[in-house]
Amino acid sequence: MTATPQPPAPLDPTDWDEYRALAHRMLDESLDYLRDVRTRPTWTPTPADVKSAIHDEPLPRSGRGDAAAYDDFLRLVRPYPNGNIHPRFWGWVMGTGTPQSAMADFLSSVINPQMGGLEHAPVYVEQQVIKWFAELMRFPATASGILISGGTMANVLGLAVARRQRAGWDVRKLGVAGGPPLRVYASGEVHSWLAKACDFLGMGTDGFHRIPPRADFTADVDAMAAAIAADRDAGMQPFCIVATVGTVQTGASDDLHALADLAAREGLWLHVDGAFGAMASLADVAEAKAAVRGLERADSVAFDLHKWGYMPFDVAMLLTREDRHLTETFANRAPYLMALPGGLAPGSIYFNDRGIELTRAFRALKVWMTLRAQGSDLLGAHIARNIRQAQYLASLIEREPELELLAPVPLNLVNYRFVAPGLDSDALNALNKRILVRLQEDGIAVPSATVIRGTFSIRVAITNHRSLAEDFDLLVRETVRIGRLLSTG
Ligand SMILES: Cc1ncc(COP(=O)(O)O)c(C=O)c1O
């Protein structure tokens, strides 16, 4: 007689009280960690022994238990993140998150709903969050949208919608081979997602006609109009203009009214990449209003909540003016996804008809709870404060003879460098690279790098609700100190 196999140990805790104690410890220690963030270095390099402890560990066939796994996290992972929750992190464009939205992520994982669609409250939460943001972005009441992982993916979906709506043939059925070569137009300052998206969507990077920007880093609308006309003459098929609110390099915003006029004249789709900049819609200050002027005329807009919405990764949104813009681009119902006359699948809201993903996380909860608990005006006040902080930093730089501002500061980005007499431009580029690395490695602050018209720039992107004026004072002081040290040492 064969023995009855033993059931495996449960994946849920075997002793709930014991697990509850551990979970409470995790929560308490996490809150302390967040409360004390300012006392730690902005970034701490991961030591070699920690890296090897992580990547040399053989596949654990048998687990060591929840407490041991948590201790490993405390020892190997938590001390060495990239640091974006710190008040002096201003690299690339990242958000800080809040303890409240981290808790919302936890609550979302606890109920763990499937957000492809179906009939359950979480779907109505996402729908409501989309409605609120459509109102904030001054989109019409008919607007629709979807939450997705990030600005890149929201923009990729937006470009796919534009192509479906404006290619002039059935791209979904025939693909790009169904007509002449497709072309999308944007300023050279557009983020690198666009070239990647053209490649990914089968149009090739040549599908993106890059228009050299104007001196203020905004789109040159006349040059774009000429390029569209020339491409039409050459037998190409223009279908979309991509405008940016808040460019990744300098925070410049394109003239949306002029681009909307051009798109309307040419029968093109106007998609706006507002990854961080569209969030300026929440702020009641002149610079913010100027950045988003004309946004209400866009056909679609993509933006992140995990950047200037201060929510934890990852969450972004794509809005279109009508639901059919999304469903005509993405819906594809298989029999196993059919709507039924009632029950859990009545077919009311199906997010998987509005995008590519079928299984989706409940990202909407942190957005919904943040808005309900704190309100969009408070987020807007922090966005306005970040804009003032960028102006404050620019004023410190302008007052400091050894520092040079490298671009105008229309929004929340500041580009600058240290200058020392007698050094040519190559030497200055090399020196500023070393200054930046030193600022990061010493845990002082984390700006990142870019190149502004051939000049290496220390770039400060302020989407951080924890930064204070004194943090920018310190950055300027330390840049000058390190700059002097490295240029004389
Ligand atoms: C203007 C702009 N567009 C798109 C993106 C990409 O967004 P994500 O990093 O969320 O994919 C960024 C990222 O910084 C950005 O600044």
Ligand as a Chemical Component Dictionary entry (heavy atoms), coordinates in Angstrom:
data_LIG
# 
_chem_comp.id                   LIG 
_chem_comp.type                 NON-POLYMER 
_chem_comp.pdbx_formal_charge   0 
_chem_comp.three_letter_code    LIG 
# 
loop_
_chem_comp_atom.comp_id 
_chem_comp_atom.atom_id 
_chem_comp_atom.alt_atom_id 
_chem_comp_atom.type_symbol 
_chem_comp_atom.charge 
_chem_comp_atom.model_Cartn_x 
_chem_comp_atom.model_Cartn_y 
_chem_comp_atom.model_Cartn_z 
_chem_comp_atom.pdbx_ordinal 
LIG C1 C1 C 0 9.566  63.975 -19.762 1  
LIG C2 C2 C 0 9.640  62.516 -19.430 2  
LIG N1 N1 N 0 8.987  61.625 -20.186 3  
LIG C3 C3 C 0 9.004  60.304 -19.914 4  
LIG C4 C4 C 0 9.705  59.816 -18.849 5  
LIG C5 C5 C 0 9.706  58.332 -18.549 6  
LIG O1 O1 O 0 8.883  58.095 -17.439 7  
LIG P1 P1 P 0 9.078  56.774 -16.544 8  
LIG O2 O2 O 0 10.451 56.895 -15.948 9  
LIG O3 O3 O 0 8.003  56.870 -15.506 10 
LIG O4 O4 O 0 8.950  55.606 -17.438 11 
LIG C6 C6 C 0 10.438 60.695 -18.039 12 
LIG C7 C7 C 0 11.253 60.196 -16.926 13 
LIG O5 O5 O 0 11.923 60.915 -16.253 14 
LIG C8 C8 C 0 10.393 62.090 -18.321 15 
LIG O6 O6 O 0 11.033 62.976 -17.563 16 
# 
loop_
_chem_comp_bond.comp_id 
_chem_comp_bond.atom_id_1 
_chem_comp_bond.atom_id_2 
_chem_comp_bond.value_order 
_chem_comp_bond.pdbx_ordinal 
LIG C1 C2 SING 1  
LIG C2 N1 SING 2  
LIG C2 C8 DOUB 3  
LIG N1 C3 DOUB 4  
LIG C3 C4 SING 5  
LIG C4 C5 SING 6  
LIG C4 C6 DOUB 7  
LIG C5 O1 SING 8  
LIG O1 P1 SING 9  
LIG P1 O2 DOUB 10 
LIG P1 O3 SING 11 
LIG P1 O4 SING 12 
LIG C6 C7 SING 13 
LIG C6 C8 SING 14 
LIG C7 O5 DOUB 15 
LIG C8 O6 SING 16 
# 
